[in-house]
């Protein structure tokens, strides 16, 4: 009886983490491959300009479609709702930044309207998305 108890204790004291490491490395590789492909916001035809990369780690994307509809991420908002949502977001996190993606055919006034709403929400870090040349 004592022999079987010793054998069981030996099994309990050793943990094999090889399988766990294999799974974690596989997940890490998948995330490294998929992360650059993930894109926020809706598809819009961006105007061309010289490119300067910015960090989007704590950024929200506001898109303005060709028809003039406003989107926060992938969700459609009326302008008043968007403005209220930005105020909530800006009040919670002072480090947040906004990237505005507007279709190249959108009226300039709509972009300015969004930029004004962002400023009123207390968000000071703002970028405009363009296509590189």
Secondary structure, 3 states (H helix, E strand, C coil): CHHHHHHHHHHHHCCCCHHHHHHHHHHHHHHHHHHCCCCCCCCCCCCECCCCCCCCCCEEEEEECCCCCEEECCEEECHHHHHHHHHHHHHHCCCCEEEEEECCCCCHHHHHHHHHHHHHCCCCEEEECCECC
